[in-house]
C-alpha cells in the first residue's frame, strides 16, 4: 500500500518543516505549503487525503482555504490547527470558539491546539484515514 498523502499548510517554516519531517518518519507521504496559494498548487499535484491547515495564514483565512480544498478535493479530510485556543480571546472581532465552529462547519474533521501533540495528531490521522467499517 502506498503511503497516505498529507498536505501540511503552515506559515511558520520551522513548524512546517518539523511536522512534515515527523509525518514522513511516521510513514506518510507529507508535502508542505507555506500559504493558501501554495497549498492549492501542491494539492493539485498530490491529491491529498488529509490537509492539516493552520487557521491563521497571511494570504488567505484558513477556514476559507478549507472550503476551497473541500470543493476541489471532496475526498480530502481537513484538520485545522491554531495557537488561539482560549475561548475568550477575540481576533478581528471573532471569538476563537467561533473560529473552531466555523472550521468544523467548513468541513474540518478536527480542530487541534498548538503546540500540537504528536500523539493526538497521529490519532486523528489514524481515525481519519481508517477504512470505513460497516
C-alpha positions as CSV (number, residue, x, y, z in Angstrom):
1,X,0.0,0.0,0.0
2,X,1.4,3.4,-1.0
3,X,2.0,6.0,1.8
4,X,-1.0,8.2,2.6
5,X,-0.8,11.7,1.1
6,X,-0.8,14.5,3.7
7,X,-0.6,18.2,2.9
8,X,0.8,20.4,5.7
9,X,-0.2,24.1,5.4
10,X,1.7,26.2,7.9
11,X,3.4,29.7,7.6
12,X,6.0,29.1,10.3
13,X,8.9,27.5,8.5
14,X,10.3,25.6,11.5
15,X,6.9,24.2,12.4
16,X,6.1,23.3,8.8
17,X,9.4,21.5,8.2
18,X,9.3,19.8,11.6
19,X,5.8,18.5,11.1
20,X,6.5,17.4,7.6
21,X,9.6,15.5,8.7
22,X,7.8,13.8,11.6
23,X,5.0,12.7,9.3
24,X,7.4,11.3,6.8
25,X,9.2,9.4,9.6
26,X,5.8,8.0,10.6
27,X,5.4,6.6,7.0
28,X,3.2,9.3,5.5
29,X,3.9,11.0,2.1
30,X,3.8,14.5,3.6
31,X,4.1,17.7,1.5
32,X,4.4,21.2,2.8
33,X,3.0,24.6,1.8
34,X,3.6,28.0,3.4
35,X,0.5,29.7,2.0
36,X,-3.0,29.2,0.7
37,X,-1.9,29.7,-2.9
38,X,1.0,27.2,-2.5
39,X,-1.4,24.8,-0.8
40,X,-3.8,24.7,-3.7
41,X,-1.0,24.3,-6.2
42,X,0.6,21.5,-4.2
43,X,-2.8,19.8,-3.6
44,X,-3.4,19.8,-7.4
45,X,-0.2,17.8,-7.8
46,X,-0.6,15.3,-4.9
47,X,-4.4,14.9,-4.5
48,X,-4.1,14.9,-0.7
49,X,-6.1,12.5,1.5
50,X,-5.7,14.9,4.5
51,X,-4.8,18.6,4.7
52,X,-3.5,19.9,8.0
53,X,-4.3,23.6,7.8
54,X,-3.2,26.4,10.2
55,X,-6.2,28.7,10.6
56,X,-4.1,31.8,10.5
57,X,-2.4,32.3,7.1
58,X,-1.3,35.6,5.7
59,X,-2.7,35.3,2.2
60,X,-6.0,33.6,3.0
61,X,-8.0,32.7,6.1
62,X,-7.5,29.0,6.9
63,X,-11.3,28.4,7.0
64,X,-11.6,29.8,3.5
65,X,-8.8,27.5,2.4
66,X,-10.6,24.5,4.0
67,X,-13.6,25.4,1.9
68,X,-11.5,25.6,-1.3
69,X,-9.7,22.4,-0.6
70,X,-13.0,20.6,0.1
71,X,-14.6,22.0,-3.1
72,X,-11.6,21.0,-5.3
73,X,-10.8,17.7,-3.5
74,X,-14.1,16.4,-1.9
75,X,-12.5,13.3,-0.5
76,X,-9.7,15.2,1.3
77,X,-10.2,15.4,5.1
78,X,-9.1,18.7,6.7
79,X,-7.6,19.1,10.2
80,X,-7.4,22.7,11.4
81,X,-4.7,23.9,13.8
82,X,-4.5,27.1,15.8
83,X,-2.5,28.6,18.7
84,X,-5.5,30.6,19.6
85,X,-7.5,28.3,21.8
86,X,-8.7,30.5,24.7
87,X,-12.4,30.9,24.1
88,X,-12.3,34.5,25.5
89,X,-9.6,35.7,23.1
90,X,-11.0,37.7,20.2
91,X,-9.2,38.1,16.9
92,X,-10.5,40.6,14.4
93,X,-13.8,40.6,16.4
94,X,-14.3,36.9,16.2
95,X,-14.1,34.7,19.2
96,X,-11.8,31.7,18.8
97,X,-14.6,29.2,19.8
98,X,-16.5,30.6,16.8
99,X,-13.4,30.0,14.6
100,X,-13.4,26.4,15.7
101,X,-17.0,26.0,14.9
102,X,-16.5,27.8,11.6
103,X,-13.7,25.4,10.7
104,X,-15.9,22.4,11.6
105,X,-18.8,23.7,9.6
106,X,-16.4,24.4,6.6
107,X,-15.6,20.7,6.6
108,X,-12.8,20.2,9.0
109,X,-12.8,16.8,10.8
110,X,-10.8,18.0,13.8
111,X,-9.5,21.2,15.5
112,X,-6.1,20.8,17.2
113,X,-4.5,23.3,19.5
114,X,-0.9,24.4,19.1
115,X,1.6,23.4,20.2
116,X,0.5,20.2,18.5
117,X,0.5,16.9,20.5
118,X,2.1,14.4,18.2
119,X,0.1,11.6,19.8
120,X,-3.2,13.5,19.3
121,X,-2.3,14.3,15.7
122,X,-1.4,10.8,14.8
123,X,-4.6,9.5,16.5
124,X,-6.6,11.9,14.4
125,X,-4.8,10.9,11.2
126,X,-5.3,7.2,12.0
127,X,-9.0,7.7,12.7
128,X,-9.5,9.9,9.6
129,X,-7.6,7.6,7.2
130,X,-9.1,4.3,8.6
131,X,-11.3,2.5,6.1
132,X,-15.0,2.8,6.7
133,X,-16.2,-0.1,8.8
134,X,-19.8,-1.1,8.4
